[in-house]
């Protein structure tokens, strides 16, 4: 460390406190960035897609529906109206969580 009449114990303590505070703030910032990324990935993992031949595509997020019974009714009605669930992991996961019956593309589309 630099020694001399200008750099005394008070400056050393201030420097060390500032260094510790900087490290704490950096660690908190990195932690928040990691939490946001985890939330973004969870949101993507809980977003399913259903496609209708004429009406187009609908994307639903599981986490946006507080009432699972209502979401189950909506999805059941959509599939009865001709919406086809995507063959991807998030869509299959949503259907499994809601305990919807297995989707048989050939039976519905044939």
CORKA-V494336 format. One record per helix or strand. SS is the DSSP state (h for helix, s for strand). FROM is the first residue (numbers start at 1). LEN is the number of residues. If there is no record, write none. Layout:
SS;FROM;LEN
SS;FROM;LEN
This chain:
h;9;37
s;47;6
s;56;6
h;62;3
h;68;13
s;84;2
h;89;9
h;105;5
